Amino acid sequence: MKRNKQIDVMRALALAGTFNFLCSCAGACLLPFLTLYFRQQGLTPAMTGIVMGTKHLIALVWSPVASVLSKHYNKRRVVVNCSLVCSAAVALLLLIIPPADVHTQTGTCNISEMSPTQSLGGNLLMSSAGPATSPARTKTNTSLVSQSGVTSPPVVTSKASLHQQVDDDNKSHPQLSQENVSLVHSSLGEPKTSGPVTPQTTSSVAAPVRNKRSVFRSGSGEQRGEKTAEEEKTESHVGFLGSLKVMDTQHQLFFLILIIVSVWECVSAPLEWTADDGLYEYLDFADASDRYSTTGVWRVLGAACGVGGAGLLVGQLRCLIADQTARSAVHFYCYAGVAALALPAAACLPLYLNKKRDRANGLLKAMQLVRGSPRALLCAATTLLVGVAGSAVDNFLLWQMQDHGSSELHMGLSLALALLSQAAFPLLAGRVSKLLSPGRLLAAGAAILGVQCFYYSFLWGPWAALPAQVLSCFSSGALWWAVKVQCEDIATPGAERSVSRIYSALSLHLGRGLGSFAGGFVVQGFGLTWLFRGAAVAVMVWCVCLPLLQWKAPRQRRINYSRLLAADASEASDSESEQERDWLDKALEHDRSNNNNNNYGRRINH
């Protein structure tokens, strides 16, 4: 008979904590700043929302499917290791794609601290197109003039006529800033020859640069390229790759980023679910599944260290690296480096395969449990709405901070403070639960999130977001604690994790995916300010209606077997002995009365 291997629970928990810490740290180095990188590349808010929404929806569908397949074929460790390596490699492919703006974005320490609204003169242009550009790289932009309804200026043959043409354009187009006009005058100089001067076309924040084909079409009649019928017939048979060549630079960039991000999410989504399932089954096999929840603390701490450390590092490189795109690439290298550090922990991670536990059936059963309880459905609707509102914070909060002069240092420290305050709520949960029930705490947490969103619409400086980040302790922390209590109330023994995953999938993936799609178009049409205000109003209205709906919903009390098993054995024995004693006393009294009646009857007969 083969001897069973000794299980070291403390070692397993230490390895699991290290692995979760490193994985969360790697993701936090890049993911919070990903939308900021898309903005620097030249994507519009609608394009950014589509990319992030697609990423969340892929994770919603592919994570449980990949977990089931890895368990079915017993390839969990292979999936975890391949996911770490491939996700780091695919993420670096985003650095190969050139930005839509052909000019590199440069800046100095003083320029990075200046508010971008001073150079643009409007917040809507900043929020819908991209970050501000430095005056050193701003040139004449004839495409901006042509977009306002006037054709491109003709070829100018002298310096005086060119000055007159610029002055006329400045009077007829007020949106052309005086800064651009002064740069045109300063860049003219003394012409060496009397030949024609061709106006240069460069990119600006409000109008993305066009490709070569569009430049030729917007030029003079002699330079305008006409496609023949044979070329059109050839391009029609090329397919999707041929259509990319016909598109302008910005749409080419959008589709390439969308493809790479989709592949990136496909290889990184199985990591968390696969590792969690193996670890939980390992601890369950060792009768230590109650200690699984301790690994969640290391994830929050790792995320706080990752986002704070990456923001601090990139902020310090501001004076050493002038190119803003090159500084943003540091986030990708930090992500790949920390993911490589997690490989040894993944190789030693304790995993177990329990063939008797079917994860797919567990999720279906958890969905039935949530659907069968009215209060659980209200909790699910709340988490979905919180996910929609949270997508605005995740995707566009850094845009709002950047518009008000914040650097990566301010962003990283603000996000780290929010994570640490969220992790501190369990220390206050005992006192708060005495004042508010879980249902009221759920509504209060969502309401505080609405207050945060409303506060974000009134930012005024680089450090202005810090007070609202402290409120994450009572918004996200309180909300997820109330969701955890709801899961314990409706879940049957062994289904707590499945029910908890249903709520997390509704908020973190489905809600944030739908919110990313909607939020991108809202920013595109109305601006960042109205996005945060709209999210705040929607959440606050729901929080007003939620207590009334909870009061109308019937309360279903279920027997919590885990609490019964955890009850004090002495109390149970005392209650059982008292019940047995009462029953015995009643039986003896009844027997005595019967005996007395029988004896009295016998005496009468005698």
SVG drawing of the C-alpha trace seen along z (x, -y; Angstrom):
<svg xmlns="http://www.w3.org/2000/svg" viewBox="-65 -91 83 98">
<polyline fill="none" stroke="black" stroke-width="0.4" points="0.0,0.0 1.4,-3.4 1.9,-5.8 0.1,-9.1 2.3,-12.2 2.4,-14.6 0.5,-17.8 2.0,-21.1 -0.8,-23.6 1.4,-26.5 3.8,-26.0 0.9,-25.7 -0.6,-29.0 2.8,-30.7 3.2,-29.7 -0.3,-30.6 0.1,-34.1 3.4,-34.7 1.9,-33.7 -1.3,-35.8 0.8,-38.8 3.1,-38.6 0.3,-38.1 -1.7,-41.0 1.4,-43.2 2.1,-42.4 -1.4,-43.2 -1.5,-46.4 1.7,-47.7 -0.1,-47.9 -3.8,-47.4 -4.8,-50.7 -2.7,-52.7 -3.7,-50.8 -6.4,-53.3 -4.0,-56.1 -1.6,-54.5 -4.4,-54.1 -5.1,-57.8 -1.4,-58.6 -1.5,-56.4 -4.4,-58.4 -7.5,-56.3 -10.8,-58.2 -12.9,-57.5 -15.3,-55.4 -12.5,-53.3 -11.0,-52.9 -14.4,-51.9 -14.9,-49.3 -11.4,-47.8 -11.9,-47.6 -15.5,-46.3 -14.3,-43.5 -11.6,-42.6 -14.1,-42.2 -16.6,-40.2 -13.9,-37.8 -12.9,-37.3 -16.5,-36.7 -16.9,-33.8 -13.5,-32.3 -12.5,-32.2 -15.0,-29.5 -14.6,-27.5 -10.8,-27.4 -11.0,-26.4 -13.3,-23.5 -11.1,-22.3 -7.9,-22.5 -9.5,-20.4 -11.0,-17.9 -7.6,-17.2 -5.6,-17.6 -3.4,-20.4 -3.8,-23.0 -0.1,-23.6 0.6,-23.8 -2.2,-26.4 -1.0,-28.5 2.6,-28.6 1.7,-29.2 -0.7,-31.9 2.0,-33.8 4.5,-33.5 2.2,-34.2 0.4,-37.1 3.7,-38.9 4.8,-38.3 1.5,-39.4 1.4,-42.5 4.8,-43.6 3.4,-43.4 1.4,-46.6 4.7,-48.5 5.4,-47.6 2.4,-49.4 3.3,-53.0 0.9,-55.8 -1.5,-57.5 0.5,-60.7 3.7,-60.4 5.5,-62.9 6.8,-61.7 5.4,-63.3 8.0,-65.1 7.9,-67.1 10.0,-68.3 9.5,-68.4 7.8,-71.8 5.6,-71.0 4.3,-67.8 3.2,-69.8 1.3,-72.4 -2.4,-71.9 -3.3,-70.7 -6.4,-72.8 -4.2,-76.0 -2.8,-75.0 -6.0,-73.6 -8.6,-76.1 -11.2,-73.4 -11.8,-70.3 -14.0,-68.6 -11.3,-68.4 -8.9,-67.1 -11.3,-64.4 -12.3,-63.2 -9.1,-63.1 -6.0,-62.7 -3.4,-64.4 -1.9,-67.8 1.1,-68.2 4.0,-70.4 4.4,-73.7 7.8,-72.4 6.1,-69.8 3.1,-72.0 3.2,-73.1 0.8,-74.5 -2.3,-72.3 -4.2,-72.9 -6.4,-69.8 -7.9,-71.6 -8.9,-74.5 -10.3,-72.2 -12.5,-70.4 -14.4,-73.5 -16.0,-73.7 -13.3,-75.7 -11.0,-74.1 -7.3,-74.0 -5.5,-77.3 -3.9,-77.6 -0.2,-77.5 1.4,-80.8 4.1,-82.3 5.5,-84.9 6.1,-85.5 3.7,-88.5 0.9,-86.6 1.5,-83.7 1.3,-86.1 -1.9,-87.5 -3.4,-84.1 -2.7,-83.0 -4.2,-86.2 -7.3,-85.8 -7.7,-82.2 -7.2,-83.2 -10.1,-85.7 -12.4,-83.4 -11.7,-80.4 -11.7,-81.3 -10.9,-77.7 -7.4,-78.1 -5.5,-79.3 -3.1,-82.3 -0.3,-80.0 -0.5,-78.1 -0.5,-81.3 2.5,-82.7 4.4,-79.4 3.5,-79.8 4.9,-83.3 8.0,-82.3 8.7,-79.3 8.5,-81.3 11.9,-83.0 13.4,-84.5 12.7,-82.4 15.8,-81.5 14.0,-81.2 10.9,-82.7 9.5,-79.3 6.1,-78.0 5.9,-77.1 3.9,-73.9 2.0,-74.0 2.8,-71.2 0.2,-68.9 0.7,-67.7 -1.4,-66.1 -3.2,-67.9 -5.1,-66.9 -8.5,-67.6 -7.8,-65.9 -5.8,-62.7 -3.1,-62.5 -4.2,-61.0 -2.4,-58.3 -0.6,-59.0 -3.6,-58.2 -5.8,-60.8 -3.0,-63.4 -2.8,-63.0 -6.5,-63.3 -6.6,-66.6 -3.7,-68.1 -3.7,-69.8 -5.2,-68.3 -1.8,-67.3 -0.9,-65.2 -4.4,-63.6 -4.1,-59.9 -6.9,-58.2 -7.4,-54.4 -8.0,-52.4 -10.7,-49.8 -8.1,-47.0 -6.7,-48.3 -10.2,-48.5 -11.0,-45.0 -7.7,-43.7 -8.3,-45.4 -11.9,-43.9 -10.4,-40.4 -7.8,-41.0 -10.3,-40.8 -9.8,-42.2 -6.1,-43.0 -6.8,-44.9 -9.5,-46.9 -6.9,-47.9 -4.8,-49.4 -7.7,-51.5 -8.6,-52.9 -7.0,-55.9 -4.2,-55.7 -6.5,-56.0 -8.8,-53.1 -5.8,-50.9 -4.4,-51.5 -7.8,-50.8 -8.2,-47.4 -4.7,-46.3 -5.0,-47.2 -8.3,-45.4 -6.9,-42.2 -3.8,-42.2 -5.9,-43.0 -8.3,-40.2 -5.5,-37.7 -3.9,-39.0 -7.1,-38.5 -7.6,-35.0 -4.2,-33.9 -4.4,-35.7 -8.0,-35.0 -7.5,-31.3 -4.8,-32.2 -6.9,-33.3 -9.7,-30.7 -7.4,-27.8 -5.0,-28.5 -7.8,-29.2 -9.6,-26.0 -6.5,-23.9 -5.5,-25.6 -9.0,-25.4 -9.3,-21.7 -5.8,-21.1 -6.8,-22.8 -10.2,-21.1 -8.4,-17.7 -6.3,-18.7 -9.5,-19.8 -8.2,-23.4 -10.6,-25.0 -11.7,-27.6 -8.2,-29.2 -8.6,-29.8 -10.0,-33.3 -6.6,-34.5 -5.2,-34.5 -7.4,-37.3 -5.6,-39.8 -2.4,-39.2 -4.0,-40.1 -5.1,-43.5 -1.7,-44.2 0.0,-43.1 -2.2,-45.3 -1.5,-48.3 2.3,-47.7 2.2,-47.3 0.2,-50.4 2.0,-52.5 5.4,-51.3 4.8,-51.6 3.5,-55.1 6.4,-56.1 8.9,-54.7 7.4,-56.3 7.0,-59.6 10.7,-59.6 11.6,-59.0 9.8,-62.1 12.9,-64.2 15.1,-61.5 13.0,-60.4 11.4,-63.2 9.2,-61.0 5.9,-60.3 5.3,-57.1 8.7,-55.7 7.9,-56.4 4.6,-54.5 6.5,-51.5 8.0,-51.1 4.6,-49.9 4.7,-47.0 8.3,-46.0 7.3,-46.1 4.3,-43.8 6.5,-41.3 9.3,-41.4 7.0,-40.8 5.2,-38.0 8.5,-36.3 9.2,-36.5 5.9,-34.7 7.0,-31.7 9.0,-29.9 6.0,-30.3 3.7,-28.9 6.0,-25.9 5.7,-25.1 2.1,-26.1 0.1,-23.3 -2.6,-22.1 -5.0,-19.2 -7.5,-17.5 -10.8,-16.5 -12.7,-14.6 -15.8,-14.3 -16.4,-18.1 -17.9,-19.4 -17.3,-23.1 -19.7,-23.6 -22.6,-22.1 -21.6,-24.2 -22.0,-27.4 -25.4,-26.4 -26.5,-25.5 -25.2,-28.8 -27.2,-30.7 -30.4,-28.8 -29.8,-29.8 -29.4,-33.4 -32.5,-33.3 -34.6,-31.7 -34.1,-34.4 -35.6,-37.9 -33.0,-39.6 -30.2,-37.8 -31.5,-39.1 -31.6,-42.7 -28.0,-42.2 -27.1,-40.9 -28.7,-44.0 -26.8,-46.2 -23.4,-44.6 -24.2,-44.9 -24.9,-48.6 -21.9,-49.1 -19.8,-47.4 -21.2,-49.8 -20.4,-52.8 -17.0,-51.3 -16.0,-51.1 -16.1,-54.9 -13.6,-55.1 -11.4,-52.3 -11.3,-53.6 -11.4,-57.3 -10.4,-58.5 -6.8,-58.8 -7.9,-60.8 -9.6,-63.2 -6.6,-63.4 -4.3,-64.0 -6.5,-66.9 -6.0,-68.6 -2.2,-68.2 -1.7,-64.9 1.4,-62.8 1.9,-59.0 3.1,-59.6 -0.2,-61.2 -2.2,-58.5 -0.3,-55.6 -0.4,-56.8 -4.1,-57.7 -5.0,-54.2 -2.8,-52.5 -4.5,-54.5 -7.9,-53.4 -6.8,-49.7 -5.3,-49.9 -8.4,-51.7 -10.6,-49.0 -8.5,-46.2 -8.9,-47.9 -12.7,-47.5 -12.7,-44.0 -11.1,-45.6 -14.2,-47.8 -16.8,-45.3 -17.6,-44.2 -18.6,-47.7 -20.3,-48.6 -22.4,-45.5 -23.8,-46.4 -25.1,-49.7 -26.3,-48.6 -27.7,-45.3 -26.1,-43.7 -28.9,-45.0 -28.6,-48.6 -24.8,-48.3 -25.1,-47.2 -27.1,-50.3 -24.8,-52.6 -21.7,-51.2 -23.3,-51.8 -24.3,-55.3 -20.8,-56.2 -19.5,-55.0 -22.0,-57.5 -20.6,-60.3 -17.1,-59.4 -18.1,-59.6 -19.7,-63.0 -16.6,-64.2 -14.4,-63.1 -16.3,-65.5 -15.0,-68.5 -11.3,-67.8 -9.1,-70.9 -5.5,-69.8 -3.0,-66.9 -3.8,-65.7 -7.5,-66.5 -8.5,-62.8 -7.0,-61.7 -9.9,-62.5 -12.3,-60.5 -10.0,-57.5 -10.1,-57.2 -13.9,-56.6 -13.2,-53.3 -13.1,-51.7 -16.8,-52.4 -17.8,-52.0 -16.1,-49.0 -15.0,-47.5 -18.4,-47.7 -20.2,-46.6 -18.2,-43.4 -18.5,-42.6 -22.3,-42.8 -22.2,-40.6 -20.1,-38.0 -22.8,-37.9 -25.5,-37.5 -23.6,-34.6 -23.4,-32.8 -27.1,-33.3 -28.3,-31.7 -25.5,-29.2 -25.8,-25.5 -22.8,-23.7 -19.9,-23.7 -21.5,-26.3 -20.2,-29.5 -17.4,-30.0 -19.6,-29.4 -22.2,-32.0 -19.4,-34.5 -18.1,-34.0 -21.5,-34.7 -21.6,-38.1 -18.0,-38.9 -18.6,-38.0 -21.7,-40.3 -19.7,-43.2 -16.1,-42.8 -16.8,-41.5 -20.4,-41.9 -21.0,-45.3 -17.7,-46.7 -17.9,-45.5 -21.3,-47.1 -20.2,-50.2 -17.0,-50.5 -19.1,-50.4 -21.5,-53.0 -18.9,-55.2 -16.8,-55.5 -19.6,-57.0 -20.7,-59.2 -17.3,-60.7 -17.1,-61.1 -20.3,-63.0 -20.5,-64.9 -17.1,-64.8 -15.6,-63.3 -17.4,-65.5 -20.9,-64.4 -19.8,-60.7 -19.0,-60.8 -22.1,-62.9 -24.3,-60.5 -22.8,-57.5 -23.3,-59.2 -27.0,-60.0 -27.8,-56.5 -26.2,-54.9 -27.9,-57.3 -31.3,-56.8 -30.9,-53.0 -29.8,-53.4 -33.0,-55.3 -35.2,-52.6 -33.2,-49.6 -34.3,-49.8 -38.0,-50.0 -37.5,-46.9 -35.7,-45.1 -38.6,-45.8 -41.2,-44.5 -39.1,-41.4 -40.1,-38.3 -37.4,-37.1 -36.4,-33.5 -34.5,-32.0 -32.3,-29.1 -30.6,-26.8 -27.0,-27.6 -25.3,-24.3 -21.8,-25.7 -23.0,-27.9 -24.7,-25.0 -21.5,-22.9 -19.5,-25.8 -21.7,-26.2 -20.4,-25.5 -20.6,-21.9 -21.2,-22.7 -24.3,-24.8 -25.6,-22.1 -25.2,-19.5 -26.8,-21.7 -29.8,-22.3 -30.1,-18.7 -29.8,-17.6 -32.5,-20.2 -34.8,-18.9 -34.3,-15.3 -34.8,-16.2 -38.1,-18.0 -39.3,-15.1 -38.4,-12.6 -40.1,-14.7 -43.3,-14.8 -43.2,-11.1 -42.6,-10.3 -45.4,-12.6 -47.7,-11.0 -46.7,-7.5 -47.3,-8.4 -50.8,-9.7 -51.6,-6.6 -50.3,-4.4 -52.3,-6.3 -55.5,-5.9 -54.9,-2.2 -54.3,-1.7 -57.4,-3.7 -59.5,-1.5 -58.1,1.7 -59.0,0.6 -62.6,-0.1 -62.9,3.3 -61.6,5.0"/>
</svg>
